[in-house]
Amino acid sequence: MFESYRLFYSEFRNNFTTTGAIVPSSPLLAKAIALPLLQRPARPIAVLEVGAGTGSFTHRILKHLRAGDILDIYELNPKFYTFLIKSVNRDKLIEKGIHCKFHNADIRSLRKKIQYDFIISGLPFYAFESQTVSEILEIYMEHLSPAGVLSYFEYILTPEFKSKFLSPPERDRLIRVANTVGNFVQKYQYSCNEVWLNLPPAKARYCRKTAAGMAPSHLKGRSLAHSPLTKR
């Protein structure tokens, strides 16, 4: 664990625009992000993880996978990618019949026609340009199956807090990203959960192609600082 924190902090200092956080996501945020997988179908599923970092979400996802499942992992940062490969026991996954493939690439390079039942994103949207965020979100929805779920997170109060300390051009960029994300949330989100035991506190968002209708009871919005997920 110490090695992952050291690597994350190092990459935060050197590549803030693509790392976006000072430490890896907490176990509680990982639980929240992977929550939709609790309702996975009995058949084999396809899962896409983007921006895996040092594997906080990856290892939580793997707890839900079974024989015949597919997991595609995209991580652009070469140091995170190398760390991630070493931290995952691929031989054990092969024994279990889980097909896991790592990609040291930008998710925008995804060309295959596969539809994913679950897409889990660890990308720091507010560190990007709004056009980049728009392109990534479009790819997510293009490759999400009709009944699939997209999970991603954002830090609570990040735009509001950051904007007080930024130059006008950077503040304008943040506003554009907030508008892009806000429009997406309004159209596709069906539930969210706040995770206060994370640095910084974060909000896990759950989206699907048809956001209208009643959210599953296990995903109704609530603060995870006081939920059953805090039990280990």
Order of alpha helices (4+ residues) and beta strands (2+ residues): alpha-alpha-alpha-beta-alpha-beta-alpha-alpha-beta-beta-alpha-beta-alpha-alpha-beta-beta-beta
